[in-house]
Amino acid sequence: MRLSIISMLVFAVTASAQQPTISWPIHSTTRPQPPIVDPGPAPPMAPAPSDAIVLFGGRDLAQWRDEKGGAARWKAENGYVEVVPGTGSLVSARGFGDCQLHVEWATPAPASGEGQERGNSGVFLMGLYEVQVLDSYKNITYPDGQAAALFGQYPPLVNASRPPGEWQSYDIAFHRPRFDAQGKLLAPARVTVFHNGILVQDDVPLTGPTAFQKRPPYRVTPDRLPISLQDHEFPVRFRNIWVRDLEAAPSDSGVAHKSSGGGGHRGDGG
């Protein structure tokens, strides 16, 4: 899979839209487990494209803040940043709406715990929409909470997890929700995810923000909000984080999207 494939994804704002629904109960343990696919060994780090904003290149956390806007408190060393349990989520200093995001991550090795208590973290788009990070290698949990799930909503199409301690990657294409001037939902947020180069979420419409044991409805938000990485009390590592800002690109109609700044927001989740 070439990253240019993701950058070619397009999004058309429709005149009106209904909020998507999901028939499965949230965190259902009877929902079918995704089939397992071996993604092969981890390749070298994916280089950031020339138009990408590098959020973490292996040295410092200048592009990040803590949840209260203060200095980031996670540990940056040896080319990666590691969750420091209890310090709170890492929040990007700038906000994003439509974007292409690349993140590489690794769960602790040797593994300990099971289910959601094993290498748990998350990547939040706009601080609201979580792509779950979890050690899902030979580790069963509810399908909408395993690695590469859109937490509480969609399990991945397949389980493409590598063993704990090995580097894994997410390549995410995200399109934020659209609202009219009265706050009516025009189009839901949509997400495509490649886990270790394998398509696991195929342009799916979100029902609203992701959350634990609930599916809250959409509410009007700024067009841009920070990306956040979750502190879920596990020393998960991240590296090579970069984003391509697609918000300024023209839509299919040729009308540029308008953007406004936004503050940080931590989403609930796994």
C-alpha positions in Angstrom: 0.0 0.0 0.0 1.4 3.3 -1.0 0.4 6.3 1.2 -0.6 8.2 -1.9 -3.6 6.0 -2.1 -5.0 7.6 1.1 -4.2 11.1 -0.1 -6.4 10.5 -3.2 -9.5 9.8 -1.1 -12.2 12.5 -1.6 -15.2 13.6 0.3 -18.4 15.2 -1.0 -20.6 17.2 1.4 -24.2 16.2 0.9 -27.2 18.5 1.2 -28.5 16.6 4.2 -27.6 13.5 6.2 -29.1 11.2 8.8 -27.0 10.2 11.8 -25.7 6.7 11.1 -26.9 3.8 13.4 -25.3 0.5 14.3 -27.4 -2.6 15.0 -24.9 -4.2 17.4 -25.0 -3.3 21.1 -22.0 -1.3 22.2 -19.1 -3.5 23.4 -21.0 -6.7 22.5 -19.0 -9.8 23.3 -21.1 -11.9 20.9 -20.2 -9.7 17.9 -18.0 -11.8 15.5 -14.3 -11.5 16.1 -12.5 -10.2 13.0 -10.4 -12.8 11.1 -6.7 -12.7 11.8 -4.3 -11.6 9.1 -0.5 -11.7 9.5 0.8 -8.3 8.2 4.4 -9.5 8.0 7.4 -7.9 9.6 7.5 -4.2 10.3 9.0 -2.2 7.5 11.3 0.8 8.0 9.7 4.0 9.2 7.5 5.7 6.6 9.1 9.0 5.6 6.9 12.0 6.0 5.7 13.6 2.7 7.0 17.0 1.8 3.7 18.7 2.7 3.3 16.9 6.0 3.4 18.5 9.4 5.7 16.4 11.6 4.2 16.1 15.1 6.9 13.9 16.5 10.1 13.1 14.6 11.9 11.4 17.4 13.5 14.2 19.4 11.1 16.4 21.4 7.5 17.2 22.2 7.5 20.8 20.9 4.3 20.1 18.9 2.4 18.7 21.9 0.9 19.9 25.2 -0.7 18.2 28.2 -4.5 18.3 28.6 -4.4 21.6 30.4 -2.3 23.3 27.8 1.0 23.0 29.8 4.2 21.3 28.8 3.9 17.7 27.6 4.8 15.3 30.3 5.3 12.0 28.5 8.9 10.6 28.1 10.7 11.3 24.8 13.8 9.2 24.3 15.5 6.8 21.8 13.4 8.1 18.9 10.0 7.4 20.6 7.6 9.0 23.1 6.2 6.8 25.8 3.1 7.3 27.9 3.9 8.3 31.5 0.9 6.8 33.4 -1.1 9.3 35.3 0.1 12.4 33.4 -2.9 12.6 31.1 -3.3 12.5 27.4 -0.9 14.1 24.9 -2.6 16.9 22.9 -1.3 18.4 19.7 -0.6 22.1 19.9 -2.5 22.9 16.7 -5.9 21.7 15.6 -6.9 19.7 12.5 -10.1 18.8 10.7 -9.9 16.8 7.5 -6.5 15.1 7.5 -4.3 12.2 6.7 -2.5 11.0 9.8 0.4 8.5 10.2 1.2 7.1 13.6 3.5 4.2 14.6 3.1 2.6 18.0 4.2 -0.4 20.1 2.6 -2.0 23.2 4.7 -3.1 26.2 6.6 -6.4 26.0 6.4 -8.8 27.6 2.6 -8.6 27.6 0.7 -8.6 30.8 -3.0 -8.5 31.5 -5.8 -9.4 29.1 -8.7 -7.8 27.2 -8.8 -4.1 27.6 -6.1 -4.3 30.4 -3.3 -4.9 27.9 -1.4 -2.2 26.1 -4.4 0.2 26.0 -4.2 3.6 24.5 -5.9 5.5 21.6 -5.5 8.0 18.8 -8.2 10.6 18.9 -9.1 12.7 15.8 -10.3 16.1 16.9 -10.0 14.7 20.5 -13.4 13.1 19.9 -13.1 10.1 17.5 -10.9 7.3 18.7 -9.0 4.7 16.7 -8.2 2.2 19.5 -4.7 1.2 20.3 -4.5 -2.2 22.1 -2.3 -5.3 22.2 -4.7 -7.5 20.2 -2.2 -10.2 19.4 -3.7 -13.4 20.8 -5.8 -11.2 23.1 -9.6 -11.4 23.0 -11.8 -8.4 23.9 -15.0 -7.0 22.6 -14.5 -6.5 18.8 -15.4 -2.8 18.8 -12.6 -2.2 21.3 -9.7 -4.1 19.8 -6.8 -2.6 17.9 -7.8 -0.5 14.9 -11.5 -0.4 16.1 -13.4 2.8 15.9 -14.0 2.5 19.6 -17.5 1.4 20.5 -18.7 1.5 16.9 -16.8 -0.5 14.3 -14.5 -3.5 14.8 -11.7 -3.6 12.2 -12.3 -5.7 9.1 -9.4 -7.9 10.1 -7.1 -8.3 13.1 -3.7 -7.2 11.6 -1.8 -7.0 14.9 1.8 -7.7 15.4 3.2 -9.2 18.6 3.7 -6.9 21.6 6.9 -4.8 21.5 6.9 -4.7 17.7 6.2 -1.5 15.8 2.8 -1.1 14.2 1.4 1.6 12.0 -1.9 3.4 11.5 -2.6 5.4 8.3 -5.8 7.2 8.8 -7.9 9.3 6.4 -10.3 11.4 8.4 -13.1 13.8 7.3 -14.8 15.8 10.0 -18.6 16.1 10.3 -20.4 19.0 8.6 -23.1 21.1 10.1 -25.3 23.9 8.7 -25.7 27.3 10.2 -28.4 26.1 12.6 -26.3 23.2 13.8 -28.0 20.5 11.8 -25.8 17.6 10.8 -25.2 17.7 7.0 -22.7 14.8 6.8 -21.2 12.6 9.5 -17.5 12.1 10.2 -15.9 9.4 8.0 -12.8 7.4 8.7 -10.5 5.1 6.7 -7.8 3.2 8.5 -4.9 1.0 7.3 -3.4 -1.0 10.1 0.1 -2.3 9.2 -0.7 -1.5 5.6 -3.9 -3.5 5.6 -7.3 -1.9 5.1 -9.3 -2.3 8.3 -11.8 0.6 8.2 -13.2 1.4 4.8 -14.7 5.0 4.7 -17.1 4.3 7.6 -19.5 6.9 8.9 -19.3 7.5 12.6 -22.5 7.7 14.7 -21.0 10.6 16.7 -18.1 10.9 19.1 -16.7 7.6 20.4 -17.2 6.8 24.1 -17.1 4.0 26.7 -20.5 2.2 27.0 -22.4 4.8 25.1 -22.8 6.4 21.6 -23.3 10.1 22.1 -24.9 12.1 19.3 -23.0 14.7 17.3 -22.8 18.2 18.7 -21.5 21.3 16.8 -17.7 21.7 17.2 -15.1 23.9 15.6 -13.8 22.8 12.2 -10.4 22.2 13.8 -9.5 20.5 17.1 -6.3 18.9 18.3 -5.3 15.3 17.8 -4.7 13.5 21.1 -3.0 10.3 22.3 -4.5 8.6 25.3 -3.0 7.9 28.7 -4.7 4.7 29.7 -2.1 3.9 32.4 0.0 1.7 30.1 3.5 2.6 28.8 2.6 2.4 25.1 5.2 4.0 22.8 4.7 6.2 19.7 7.0 7.4 17.0 7.0 8.9 13.5 3.8 10.9 13.8 3.0 13.2 10.9 -0.2 14.7 9.4 -1.2 16.1 6.1 -3.8 18.9 6.5 -6.5 18.4 4.0 -8.9 21.0 5.4 -7.8 23.8 3.0 -8.1 21.5 -0.1 -11.2 22.2 -2.4 -14.0 19.7 -2.1 -15.5 18.0 -5.2 -17.7 21.1 -5.7 -14.7 23.3 -6.0 -15.7 25.2 -2.8 -12.9 25.4 -0.2 -13.8 24.3 3.3 -13.8 27.1 5.9 -12.0 26.5 9.2 -11.9 28.0 12.6 -9.5 27.5 15.5 -10.4 25.2 18.4 -9.1 24.3 21.8 -8.2 20.8 23.1 -10.7 18.2 24.1 -10.1 14.8 25.4 -12.5 12.1 24.2 -13.8 9.3 26.4 -12.8 5.8 25.3 -10.9 2.6 25.6 
